[in-house]
Amino acid sequence: MLKGKPLAENGEHPGSGPIFVVGVLRSGTSLLYALLNLHPQVALMYECDVWSFPEAFCGMRFKRDWLRRQEFYNQTLSRHRLTFGDSRRGLEKVRTPEDLYRVFSAGKEKPLFGEKSPFYCARLQRLVRRYPGCRFILLWREPVEIYRSVIRAGRGEPFFRRRGILSRLIFYREQMIKQAAELERAGVRLCHVTYADLTGQAEEACRRICRFLEIEFNEKMLELANADLSAVFPGPEHDHLRRGRIERQQFADKTETETIKPAALKRLQRFDARWRRLQSQWLGHPTGAAAGPEPSVGERLYCKLTGAFFQAVDNGKRALFEFLPLAWLRTYRQTKKWLLARRAELPADRRSLDEQFRAHWITVLASAVVMALVA
């Protein structure tokens, strides 16, 4: 547990540090980011994920060309219009992520700076250790609704079809609740917002956030059609945001529920019951008790271990992007792009390898026997 609120590493007083908008994947953080950046005093960066990195290697990392590699990893600089081509003019004095936040906000002539990222759910305490004066805006959404949104996004974006995506969601939600409770007990400033309030009562939610940030509410925050979304990734998962309307994502109950496997749906419902209880006890959220049992100790341990494993895998991949030669990484990315393009050209109704084997197992077996006899 964190103890006290020491001065920030940059020597500034607590409360003057970055603002972080955090929520599990597909919980509405992109919408909240867009509304906040409409305020004349707020300039948040979009998913730099600069702290979504193994902590043990950070000291070594910032002594290298981390800005160049950050651009290669997820186009952080070009998405935020901080570079033109290969030129990084104006970033010569950027040594730390906070320097980058400040340069971006200074270019917008806005005093409040920070970042929005769903990958900081399990890194809240780490961010406070780095920036004791930081503030968090945490976004909460119903877990079954989140998973439905993940499935829908996965139809157009392979990122959301990764192996272990459900384990990641459960792990991040667990960590977000536990670490938020620890931070509140330590006196860290948190603002809790629900997706339902953000989409159903946008003005009241924005006014509450402005009071938390100690700035005046501005009507421009509700004009989503005027939001600058140039830093948002161009995938179809953000098409609803680009329509310029503050609205809740809708699902056709029967169709969308059938896409969730029954075992996954029941697991989410059990964890939802647990999370409602924990948020009520630890965070003081007036959430209604969910009907049904909570997950067993064995199920919680399994999800914790699998979630931690997939997080370790993600950390390992991220470290490789930082330390492997860029020439190797470019070759890998070009090869992957070529393979994905080839796969997209194949017929949509092609059968899997397992289906093909079941259909032609006699031929395969006979061929194997003939080859054995010949040998």
Backbone hydrogen bonds in HBPLUS format (Angstrom, degrees):
<---DONOR---> <-ACCEPTOR-->    atom                        ^
c    i                          cat <-CA-CA->   ^        H-A-AA   ^      H-
h    n   atom  resd res      DA  || num        DHA   H-A  angle D-A-AA Bond
n    s   type  num  typ     dist DA aas  dist angle  dist       angle   num
A0011-GLY N   A0008-ALA O   2.92 MM   3  5.31 159.4  1.96 114.9 119.2     1
A0016-SER N   A0013-HIS O   3.23 MM   3  6.09 150.8  2.32 145.2 147.8     2
A0015-GLY N   A0133-GLY O   3.16 MM 118  4.40 138.8  2.33  93.8 105.7     3
A0135-ARG N   A0018-PRO O   3.03 MM 117  6.55 151.9  2.12 153.1 161.5     4
A0019-ILE N   A0113-PHE O   2.92 MM  94  6.19 145.8  2.04 134.7 145.6     5
A0115-GLU N   A0019-ILE O   2.94 MM  96  6.48 144.2  2.07 156.8 168.2     6
A0020-PHE N   A0135-ARG O   2.87 MM 115  6.28 162.0  1.90 162.7 168.8     7
A0137-ILE N   A0020-PHE O   2.89 MM 117  6.23 160.5  1.92 157.6 159.9     8
A0021-VAL N   A0115-GLU O   3.03 MM  94  6.46 156.0  2.09 142.0 149.5     9
A0117-SER N   A0021-VAL O   3.03 MM  96  6.40 158.5  2.08 172.9 175.0    10
A0022-VAL N   A0137-ILE O   3.02 MM 115  6.32 160.0  2.06 151.9 157.8    11
A0139-LEU N   A0022-VAL O   2.93 MM 117  6.27 160.6  1.96 156.0 161.6    12
A0027-SER N   A0024-VAL O   3.11 MM   3  5.61 120.0  2.48 153.2 147.7    13
A0032-LEU N   A0028-GLY O   3.17 MM   4  6.48 164.4  2.19 152.5 156.6    14
A0033-TYR N   A0029-THR O   2.86 MM   4  6.00 156.8  1.91 146.2 152.8    15
A0034-ALA N   A0030-SER O   3.02 MM   4  6.22 159.1  2.06 144.3 149.4    16
A0035-LEU N   A0031-LEU O   3.04 MM   4  6.34 159.1  2.09 153.9 158.9    17
A0036-LEU N   A0032-LEU O   2.97 MM   4  6.13 163.1  2.00 152.7 157.4    18
A0037-ASN N   A0033-TYR O   3.01 MM   4  6.17 160.7  2.05 152.2 157.1    19
A0038-LEU N   A0035-LEU O   3.23 MM   3  5.33 149.1  2.33  99.2 108.4    20
A0039-HIS N   A0036-LEU O   3.02 MM   3  5.62 160.2  2.06 114.9 121.3    21
A0042-VAL N   A0039-HIS O   3.28 MM   3  5.52 169.5  2.29 116.0 118.8    22
A0112-LEU N   A0041-GLN O   2.96 MM  71  5.89 155.9  2.02 160.0 165.3    23
A0043-ALA N   A0112-LEU O   2.89 MM  69  6.07 151.6  1.97 151.8 160.2    24
A0045-MET N   A0114-GLY O   2.95 MM  69  6.21 167.3  1.97 130.8 133.1    25
A0116-LYS N   A0045-MET O   2.88 MM  71  6.25 151.0  1.97 162.6 169.7    26
A0047-GLU N   A0116-LYS O   2.80 MM  69  5.58 151.7  1.88 159.1 168.5    27
A0052-SER N   A0049-ASP O   3.14 MM   3  5.01 157.2  2.20  98.9 105.9    28
A0057-PHE N   A0054-PRO O   3.19 MM   3  5.88 152.3  2.27 117.4 123.9    29
A0058-CYS N   A0055-GLU O   3.22 MM   3  5.35 167.3  2.24 110.2 114.1    30
A0061-ARG N   A0057-PHE O   2.89 MM   4  6.02 149.8  1.99 148.6 158.6    31
A0062-PHE N   A0058-CYS O   3.13 MM   4  6.32 163.3  2.15 162.9 160.5    32
A0063-LYS N   A0060-MET O   3.29 MM   3  5.53 156.7  2.35 105.2 111.9    33
A0064-ARG N   A0061-ARG O   2.98 MM   3  5.52 162.8  2.01 118.9 123.2    34
A0069-ARG N   A0065-ASP O   3.19 MM   4  6.50 159.8  2.23 151.7 157.7    35
A0070-GLN N   A0066-TRP O   2.76 MM   4  5.85 143.1  1.89 142.4 153.3    36
A0071-GLU N   A0067-LEU O   3.05 MM   4  6.31 151.5  2.14 145.8 151.9    37
A0072-PHE N   A0068-ARG O   3.12 MM   4  6.45 152.2  2.20 139.6 147.2    38
A0073-TYR N   A0069-ARG O   2.84 MM   4  5.99 151.3  1.92 146.1 153.8    39
A0074-ASN N   A0070-GLN O   3.26 MM   4  6.46 174.3  2.26 153.5 152.1    40
A0075-GLN N   A0071-GLU O   2.75 MM   4  4.17 137.9  1.93 129.7 131.0    41
A0079-ARG N   A0075-GLN O   2.92 MM   4  5.81 159.1  1.96 151.7 158.1    42
A0082-LEU N   A0077-LEU O   2.87 MM   5  5.07 173.3  1.87 154.1 152.5    43
A0081-ARG N   A0078-SER O   3.08 MM   3  4.81 161.6  2.11 101.5 105.5    44
A0087-SER N   A0084-PHE O   3.31 MM   3  5.64 152.0  2.39 129.9 127.6    45
A0091-LEU N   A0088-ARG O   3.08 MM   3  5.68 157.0  2.14 137.8 139.5    46
A0094-VAL N   A0091-LEU O   3.11 MM   3  5.25 164.8  2.13 110.3 114.5    47
A0099-ASP N   A0096-THR O   3.06 MM   3  5.20 121.9  2.41 100.2 114.4    48
A0100-LEU N   A0096-THR O   3.22 MM   4  6.65 150.0  2.31 145.6 153.8    49
A0100-LEU N   A0097-PRO O   3.00 MM   3  4.97 115.2  2.43  93.0 109.1    50
A0101-TYR N   A0097-PRO O   2.91 MM   4  6.31 156.2  1.97 153.0 159.3    51
A0102-ARG N   A0098-GLU O   2.95 MM   4  6.17 161.6  1.98 150.8 155.2    52
A0103-VAL N   A0099-ASP O   2.95 MM   4  6.18 155.8  2.01 148.9 155.2    53
A0104-PHE N   A0100-LEU O   3.07 MM   4  6.26 162.8  2.10 152.0 156.1    54
A0105-SER N   A0101-TYR O   3.00 MM   4  6.28 166.8  2.02 152.8 156.1    55
A0106-ALA N   A0102-ARG O   2.83 MM   4  5.91 153.0  1.90 146.5 154.5    56
A0107-GLY N   A0103-VAL O   3.04 MM   4  6.22 149.5  2.14 142.6 150.0    57
A0108-LYS N   A0104-PHE O   3.24 MM   4  6.58 135.9  2.44 138.6 150.2    58
A0108-LYS N   A0105-SER O   3.13 MM   3  5.04 128.7  2.41  91.9 105.5    59
A0109-GLU N   A0105-SER O   2.95 MM   4  6.05 108.7  2.47 132.4 150.6    60
A0110-LYS N   A0105-SER O   2.99 MM   5  5.31 173.5  2.00 149.2 151.4    61
A0109-GLU N   A0106-ALA O   3.01 MM   3  4.72 147.0  2.12  94.2 104.6    62
A0123-ARG N   A0120-TYR O   2.94 MM   3  4.77 162.5  1.97 107.7 111.1    63
A0127-LEU N   A0123-ARG O   3.02 MM   4  6.23 155.2  2.08 149.2 155.0    64
A0128-VAL N   A0124-LEU O   3.10 MM   4  6.43 149.3  2.20 146.3 154.6    65
A0129-ARG N   A0125-GLN O   2.99 MM   4  6.28 153.0  2.06 147.3 154.4    66
A0130-ARG N   A0126-ARG O   3.06 MM   4  6.34 146.9  2.18 142.4 151.5    67
A0131-TYR N   A0127-LEU O   2.69 MM   4  5.86 156.9  1.74 148.3 155.7    68
A0134-CYS N   A0131-TYR O   2.99 MM   3  5.43 163.6  2.02 127.6 126.8    69
A0136-PHE N   A0189-ARG O   3.24 MM  53  6.58 168.4  2.26 153.7 157.1    70
A0191-CYS N   A0136-PHE O   2.87 MM  55  6.22 139.4  2.04 146.7 159.7    71
A0138-LEU N   A0191-CYS O   2.80 MM  53  6.08 150.6  1.89 156.1 166.2    72
A0193-VAL N   A0138-LEU O   2.87 MM  55  6.12 159.5  1.91 170.7 172.0    73
A0140-TRP N   A0193-VAL O   2.85 MM  53  6.25 152.3  1.93 152.9 161.9    74
A0195-TYR N   A0140-TRP O   2.75 MM  55  5.95 151.2  1.83 168.5 165.9    75
A0146-ILE N   A0142-GLU O   2.92 MM   4  6.23 149.1  2.02 151.1 161.0    76
A0147-TYR N   A0143-PRO O   2.98 MM   4  6.25 161.0  2.02 149.8 153.8    77
A0148-ARG N   A0144-VAL O   2.97 MM   4  6.23 153.0  2.04 146.2 153.8    78
A0149-SER N   A0145-GLU O   3.05 MM   4  6.26 156.3  2.10 143.8 150.0    79
A0150-VAL N   A0146-ILE O   2.88 MM   4  6.22 146.4  1.99 146.6 157.0    80
A0151-ILE N   A0147-TYR O   2.95 MM   4  6.20 159.0  1.99 149.4 153.9    81
A0152-ARG N   A0148-ARG O   2.96 MM   4  6.26 160.7  2.00 150.2 155.5    82
A0153-ALA N   A0149-SER O   2.89 MM   4  6.07 161.2  1.92 147.0 152.3    83
A0154-GLY N   A0150-VAL O   2.86 MM   4  6.02 142.8  1.99 143.4 154.1    84
A0155-ARG N   A0152-ARG O   3.21 MM   3  5.61 156.1  2.27 107.4 114.3    85
A0156-GLY N   A0153-ALA O   3.18 MM   3  5.89 153.0  2.26 116.1 122.2    86
A0157-GLU N   A0153-ALA O   3.03 MM   4  6.05 137.4  2.21 146.1 158.6    87
A0160-PHE N   A0157-GLU O   3.18 MM   3  6.08 149.0  2.28 126.4 130.4    88
A0161-ARG N   A0158-PRO O   2.88 MM   3  5.06 160.5  1.92 112.1 118.1    89
A0168-ARG N   A0164-GLY O   2.98 MM   4  6.22 152.8  2.05 151.3 159.1    90
A0169-LEU N   A0165-ILE O   3.03 MM   4  6.30 158.2  2.08 146.3 151.6    91
A0170-ILE N   A0166-LEU O   3.04 MM   4  6.31 166.7  2.05 156.3 158.6    92
A0171-PHE N   A0167-SER O   2.99 MM   4  6.05 163.8  2.01 146.6 151.7    93
A0172-TYR N   A0168-ARG O   2.88 MM   4  6.04 168.0  1.89 156.3 159.2    94
A0173-ARG N   A0169-LEU O   3.02 MM   4  6.15 158.7  2.06 147.3 153.2    95
A0174-GLU N   A0170-ILE O   2.99 MM   4  6.16 164.4  2.02 151.9 156.2    96
A0175-GLN N   A0171-PHE O   2.98 MM   4  6.18 166.6  2.00 152.2 155.9    97
A0176-MET N   A0172-TYR O   2.85 MM   4  5.94 155.6  1.91 146.1 153.3    98
A0177-ILE N   A0173-ARG O   3.07 MM   4  6.27 159.9  2.11 151.2 154.8    99
A0178-LYS N   A0174-GLU O   3.05 MM   4  6.28 172.4  2.06 155.2 157.4   100
A0179-GLN N   A0175-GLN O   2.84 MM   4  5.85 169.2  1.85 153.5 157.2   101
A0180-ALA N   A0176-MET O   3.00 MM   4  5.86 150.8  2.09 135.5 144.1   102
A0181-ALA N   A0177-ILE O   3.05 MM   4  6.21 154.2  2.12 145.0 151.6   103
A0182-GLU N   A0178-LYS O   3.07 MM   4  6.38 155.0  2.13 146.2 152.9   104
A0183-LEU N   A0179-GLN O   2.94 MM   4  6.17 158.4  1.99 148.6 154.2   105
A0184-GLU N   A0180-ALA O   2.93 MM   4  6.15 156.3  1.99 148.1 154.4   106
A0185-ARG N   A0181-ALA O   3.11 MM   4  6.32 156.7  2.16 146.4 152.1   107
A0186-ALA N   A0182-GLU O   3.07 MM   4  6.32 133.4  2.30 137.0 149.9   108
A0186-ALA N   A0183-LEU O   3.03 MM   3  4.90 126.2  2.33  90.9 105.8   109
A0188-VAL N   A0183-LEU O   2.96 MM   5  5.26 161.6  1.99 152.9 148.3   110
A0187-GLY N   A0184-GLU O   3.11 MM   3  5.08 157.0  2.17 100.0 107.1   111
A0198-LEU N   A0194-THR O   2.96 MM   4  6.23 159.7  2.00 150.6 156.9   112
A0199-THR N   A0195-TYR O   3.03 MM   4  6.17 153.6  2.10 148.6 153.8   113
A0200-GLY N   A0196-ALA O   2.79 MM   4  5.66 148.4  1.88 141.8 152.0   114
A0201-GLN N   A0197-ASP O   2.71 MM   4  4.90 151.5  1.79 128.2 137.0   115
A0205-ALA N   A0201-GLN O   3.00 MM   4  6.23 163.2  2.03 158.5 163.9   116
A0206-CYS N   A0202-ALA O   2.89 MM   4  6.05 160.3  1.92 152.2 157.3   117
A0207-ARG N   A0203-GLU O   2.89 MM   4  6.09 155.1  1.95 150.0 157.3   118
A0208-ARG N   A0204-GLU O   3.01 MM   4  6.20 155.1  2.07 145.9 152.1   119
A0209-ILE N   A0205-ALA O   3.05 MM   4  6.32 153.1  2.12 144.9 152.2   120
A0210-CYS N   A0206-CYS O   2.94 MM   4  6.14 155.9  1.99 146.8 153.4   121
A0211-ARG N   A0207-ARG O   2.98 MM   4  6.29 152.8  2.06 146.3 153.2   122
A0212-PHE N   A0208-ARG O   3.06 MM   4  6.31 151.2  2.15 141.2 149.1   123
A0213-LEU N   A0209-ILE O   2.89 MM   4  6.22 150.1  1.98 148.8 157.1   124
A0214-GLU N   A0210-CYS O   2.85 MM   4  5.89 109.7  2.36 135.4 152.7   125
A0215-ILE N   A0210-CYS O   2.97 MM   5  5.21 169.5  1.98 146.3 149.5   126
A0214-GLU N   A0211-ARG O   3.20 MM   3  4.86 148.6  2.30  92.5 101.8   127
A0221-MET N   A0218-ASN O   3.05 MM   3  5.94 168.0  2.06 126.9 130.1   128
A0222-LEU N   A0219-GLU O   3.15 MM   3  5.94 168.9  2.16 122.8 125.8   129
A0223-GLU N   A0220-LYS O   3.07 MM   3  5.34 167.7  2.09 114.3 118.0   130
A0226-ASN N   A0223-GLU O   2.95 MM   3  5.71 159.4  1.99 121.9 128.1   131
A0227-ALA N   A0224-LEU O   3.01 MM   3  5.16 167.6  2.02 114.1 117.0   132
A0232-VAL N   A0229-LEU O   3.07 MM   3  5.26 151.4  2.16 106.0 114.9   133
A0238-HIS N   A0235-GLY O   3.27 MM   3  6.15 170.6  2.28 122.9 124.9   134
A0239-ASP N   A0236-PRO O   3.10 MM   3  5.14 167.7  2.12 113.7 113.6   135
A0241-LEU N   A0238-HIS O   3.08 MM   3  5.28 130.8  2.33 100.7 113.6   136
A0242-ARG N   A0238-HIS O   3.25 MM   4  6.64 148.5  2.35 147.5 155.9   137
A0244-GLY N   A0241-LEU O   3.26 MM   3  6.00 166.7  2.27 116.1 120.1   138
A0256-GLU N   A0252-ALA O   2.85 MM   4  5.73 169.6  1.86 173.9 176.3   139
A0257-THR N   A0253-ASP O   2.95 MM   4  5.75 155.0  2.01 142.0 149.5   140
A0258-GLU N   A0254-LYS O   3.13 MM   4  6.20 153.9  2.20 144.6 151.1   141
A0259-THR N   A0256-GLU O   3.19 MM   3  5.29 139.2  2.36  96.8 107.9   142
A0260-ILE N   A0257-THR O   3.13 MM   3  5.50 150.0  2.22 107.9 116.3   143
A0264-ALA N   A0261-LYS O   2.98 MM   3  5.31 116.5  2.40 107.4 122.8   144
A0265-LEU N   A0261-LYS O   2.92 MM   4  6.19 160.6  1.96 160.9 167.5   145
A0266-LYS N   A0262-PRO O   2.96 MM   4  6.16 163.7  1.99 153.2 156.6   146
A0267-ARG N   A0263-ALA O   3.03 MM   4  6.19 153.0  2.11 141.1 149.0   147
A0268-LEU N   A0264-ALA O   2.95 MM   4  6.18 161.5  1.99 150.6 155.0   148
A0269-GLN N   A0265-LEU O   3.00 MM   4  6.24 152.8  2.08 145.8 153.5   149
A0270-ARG N   A0266-LYS O   2.97 MM   4  6.23 152.2  2.05 146.4 153.3   150
A0271-PHE N   A0267-ARG O   3.00 MM   4  6.28 164.3  2.03 153.1 157.1   151
A0272-ASP N   A0268-LEU O   2.77 MM   4  5.88 143.1  1.90 142.0 153.4   152
A0273-ALA N   A0269-GLN O   3.13 MM   4  6.36 152.6  2.21 141.7 146.8   153
A0274-ARG N   A0270-ARG O   3.23 MM   4  6.59 153.8  2.30 142.6 149.6   154
A0275-TRP N   A0271-PHE O   2.79 MM   4  6.01 164.3  1.81 154.8 158.9   155
A0276-ARG N   A0272-ASP O   2.95 MM   4  6.08 157.9  2.00 149.7 154.9   156
A0277-ARG N   A0273-ALA O   3.32 MM   4  6.47 158.0  2.37 139.8 145.1   157
A0278-LEU N   A0274-ARG O   2.96 MM   4  6.26 163.8  1.99 154.2 158.7   158
A0279-GLN N   A0275-TRP O   2.84 MM   4  5.92 164.2  1.87 151.3 155.7   159
A0280-SER N   A0276-ARG O   3.05 MM   4  6.13 148.3  2.16 139.5 147.8   160
A0281-GLN N   A0277-ARG O   2.92 MM   4  6.14 159.4  1.97 151.1 156.8   161
A0282-TRP N   A0278-LEU O   2.71 MM   4  5.59 168.3  1.73 154.5 158.6   162
A0283-LEU N   A0279-GLN O   3.05 MM   4  4.93 137.3  2.24 111.3 124.1   163
A0285-HIS N   A0279-GLN O   3.04 MM   6  5.57 168.0  2.06 133.8 131.1   164
A0287-THR N   A0285-HIS O   2.80 MM   2  5.52 139.6  1.96 102.7  91.8   165
A0300-ARG N   A0296-SER O   2.96 MM   4  6.22 160.3  2.00 152.1 157.5   166
A0301-LEU N   A0297-VAL O   2.91 MM   4  6.10 157.6  1.96 149.0 155.3   167
A0302-TYR N   A0298-GLY O   2.91 MM   4  6.10 157.3  1.96 145.6 152.0   168
A0303-CYS N   A0299-GLU O   2.98 MM   4  6.18 166.9  2.00 151.0 153.8   169
A0304-LYS N   A0300-ARG O   2.91 MM   4  6.04 149.7  2.01 143.1 152.2   170
A0305-LEU N   A0301-LEU O   2.92 MM   4  6.11 161.9  1.95 151.4 155.4   171
A0306-THR N   A0302-TYR O   2.92 MM   4  6.10 170.3  1.93 156.1 159.0   172
A0307-GLY N   A0303-CYS O   2.89 MM   4  5.76 155.9  1.95 136.9 144.7   173
A0308-ALA N   A0304-LYS O   2.92 MM   4  6.01 158.1  1.97 142.1 148.5   174
A0309-PHE N   A0305-LEU O   2.87 MM   4  6.06 148.4  1.97 142.8 152.1   175
A0310-PHE N   A0306-THR O   2.96 MM   4  6.25 165.5  1.98 153.8 156.0   176
A0311-GLN N   A0307-GLY O   2.95 MM   4  6.14 150.2  2.04 144.9 153.8   177
A0312-ALA N   A0308-ALA O   2.93 MM   4  6.11 151.1  2.01 142.3 149.9   178
A0313-VAL N   A0309-PHE O   2.91 MM   4  6.27 149.9  2.00 147.5 156.4   179
A0314-ASP N   A0310-PHE O   2.95 MM   4  6.19 160.0  1.99 145.6 150.5   180
A0315-ASN N   A0311-GLN O   2.83 MM   4  6.10 155.1  1.89 147.9 155.3   181
A0316-GLY N   A0312-ALA O   2.87 MM   4  6.10 152.6  1.94 144.6 152.0   182
A0317-LYS N   A0313-VAL O   2.98 MM   4  6.32 160.1  2.02 152.4 156.9   183
A0318-ARG N   A0314-ASP O   2.93 MM   4  6.17 158.2  1.98 147.6 154.0   184
A0319-ALA N   A0315-ASN O   2.90 MM   4  6.14 152.3  1.98 147.4 154.6   185
A0320-LEU N   A0316-GLY O   3.05 MM   4  6.32 151.1  2.13 146.3 153.8   186
A0321-PHE N   A0317-LYS O   3.16 MM   4  6.53 149.8  2.26 146.4 153.7   187
A0322-GLU N   A0319-ALA O   2.98 MM   3  5.07 139.1  2.15  98.4 110.8   188
A0323-PHE N   A0319-ALA O   3.06 MM   4  6.31 143.5  2.19 151.2 160.9   189
A0324-LEU N   A0320-LEU O   2.98 MM   4  5.43 163.1  2.01 144.2 147.1   190
A0328-TRP N   A0325-PRO O   3.08 MM   3  5.48 124.2  2.40 107.1 119.6   191
A0329-LEU N   A0325-PRO O   3.20 MM   4  6.58 160.7  2.23 150.5 156.0   192
A0330-ARG N   A0326-LEU O   2.84 MM   4  6.05 156.6  1.90 152.9 158.5   193
A0331-THR N   A0327-ALA O   3.12 MM   4  6.30 158.0  2.17 142.9 148.5   194
A0332-TYR N   A0328-TRP O   2.90 MM   4  6.20 159.3  1.95 152.3 158.3   195
A0333-ARG N   A0329-LEU O   2.93 MM   4  6.14 163.6  1.95 149.5 153.6   196
A0334-GLN N   A0330-ARG O   2.94 MM   4  6.11 160.5  1.98 150.8 155.9   197
A0335-THR N   A0331-THR O   2.95 MM   4  6.08 159.0  1.99 148.4 154.4   198
A0336-LYS N   A0332-TYR O   2.92 MM   4  6.12 160.8  1.96 151.7 157.0   199
A0337-LYS N   A0333-ARG O   2.96 MM   4  6.11 158.1  2.01 144.9 151.1   200
A0338-TRP N   A0334-GLN O   2.97 MM   4  6.18 153.0  2.04 144.2 151.4   201
A0339-LEU N   A0335-THR O   2.95 MM   4  6.22 158.7  2.00 151.0 156.4   202
A0340-LEU N   A0336-LYS O   2.96 MM   4  6.18 161.0  1.99 152.9 157.7   203
A0341-ALA N   A0337-LYS O   3.00 MM   4  6.17 151.7  2.09 142.5 150.4   204
A0342-ARG N   A0338-TRP O   2.95 MM   4  6.21 155.1  2.01 147.5 154.2   205
A0343-ARG N   A0339-LEU O   2.94 MM   4  6.18 154.6  2.00 146.1 153.2   206
A0344-ALA N   A0340-LEU O   2.99 MM   4  6.19 148.9  2.09 142.2 150.2   207
A0345-GLU N   A0341-ALA O   3.22 MM   4  6.48 132.7  2.46 138.5 149.8   208
A0345-GLU N   A0342-ARG O   3.15 MM   3  5.22 134.9  2.37  96.1 108.3   209
A0346-LEU N   A0343-ARG O   3.23 MM   3  5.42 149.8  2.32 102.9 111.3   210
A0350-ARG N   A0347-PRO O   3.37 MM   3  5.57 156.3  2.43 113.6 112.2   211
A0356-GLN N   A0352-SER O   2.95 MM   4  6.24 158.3  2.00 152.4 158.6   212
A0357-PHE N   A0353-LEU O   2.97 MM   4  6.15 152.4  2.05 144.7 152.0   213
A0358-ARG N   A0354-ASP O   3.05 MM   4  6.31 161.4  2.08 148.8 153.1   214
A0359-ALA N   A0355-GLU O   3.08 MM   4  6.26 146.3  2.20 141.8 150.9   215
A0360-HIS N   A0356-GLN O   3.04 MM   4  6.19 138.7  2.22 142.5 152.9   216
A0360-HIS N   A0357-PHE O   3.19 MM   3  5.19 127.9  2.47  95.0 108.3   217
A0361-TRP N   A0357-PHE O   2.79 MM   4  5.17  96.1  2.50 152.8 161.3   218
A0364-VAL N   A0360-HIS O   3.04 MM   4  6.32 163.7  2.07 156.0 161.0   219
A0365-LEU N   A0361-TRP O   2.84 MM   4  5.95 161.8  1.87 146.8 151.9   220
A0366-ALA N   A0362-ILE O   2.87 MM   4  6.04 165.8  1.89 153.8 157.8   221
A0367-SER N   A0363-THR O   2.95 MM   4  6.08 159.4  2.00 147.6 153.3   222
A0368-ALA N   A0364-VAL O   2.98 MM   4  6.21 150.7  2.07 144.2 152.4   223
A0369-VAL N   A0365-LEU O   2.96 MM   4  6.29 153.6  2.03 149.8 156.7   224
A0370-VAL N   A0366-ALA O   2.99 MM   4  6.25 164.4  2.01 152.6 156.4   225
A0371-MET N   A0367-SER O   2.97 MM   4  6.15 162.7  2.00 148.7 153.4   226
A0372-ALA N   A0368-ALA O   2.94 MM   4  6.13 150.6  2.03 143.0 151.3   227
A0373-LEU N   A0369-VAL O   2.93 MM   4  6.22 159.0  1.97 153.8 158.8   228
A0374-VAL N   A0370-VAL O   2.94 MM   4  6.18 160.9  1.97 152.9 158.0   229
A0375-ALA N   A0371-MET O   2.93 MM   4  6.12 157.4  1.99 143.9 150.3   230
